[in-house]
Each structure stands twice: as structure tokens, then as C-alpha cells.
Amino acid sequence: MKKVAIEIWDTVDGVLVSLDDVLQSIEPEAQTCSWIAHDLDLVGSNDLISALRQRITWRQFRELAKGIDQVIEGTFIGSSENSDGTSTTVDPLIIIECFDTTFWKIEAPSLTIERLRVDFKDTRNS
């Protein structure tokens, strides 16, 4: 499936929109994925960071995201699951990256990207 990339620069009171806000917009496609995070720098508990570094379900990801005060840097990878329950990591379905608490970059199928363009005001092609 061909993926497209977009950047989200929206802020609320001068702070980048939250990971939870981004996840809410991508839910229809993302809920079929398993998730893992890399290169995390965020404001939240060490237990939270440790949990995100393990492969988790969409439901677990959404719950954990609610406990994150701020993502400074990080990459979140959503991979489709095979029929045997293992994840396909060769070609992830969705990649979410945060850069220096400045903007989000999301690489996803075009339908997901179009939804992000509607849900957020300050979006840019990447």
C-alpha cells in the first residue's frame, strides 16, 4: 500500500498538539496495527516509556498515550498483524514521528493523511 507523509504543526496555547490528538485522527486504520516506539524522549513515567518500547496493541497504545504529558522526540511504528498474530515489520502501515516538540510527521495511507488534513489546521506536505 502506497504511503504519503504529512507534517502537523498545530499548537494549543503554544504547545504542540498531543500524541493522543494525533492518534484519535488515525484510529480507523491504526486500530488494526500493533505498535512499538523507538528513540523516545517524553514527559511521563519511566514505566510508561518502558511499556511503549514493547510491542503493544492499539488499545494499550491509546491508554498509554493519555498518560504522556509531552513528546519531545520519538518514533511510533504501527505494523499490520499477520494471520498468526505476528507483526509485519518490513513495511509498517503507519509511522508517527515527533521532532523536538515542534511538529509531528506521519507517514500513512492517503486516506489517513486526508483525514489528518481535515482534523488539523497547520499541515504541510513532507
Beta strands, then each sheet from edge to edge (+ up, - down):
strand 1: 3-8
strand 2: 11-12
strand 3: 15-16
strand 4: 33-43
strand 5: 56-57
strand 6: 70-80
strand 7: 94-99
strand 8: 103-109
strand 9: 123-125
sheet 1: 5+ 4- 6+ 7- 8+ 1- 9+
sheet 2: 2+ 3-
end
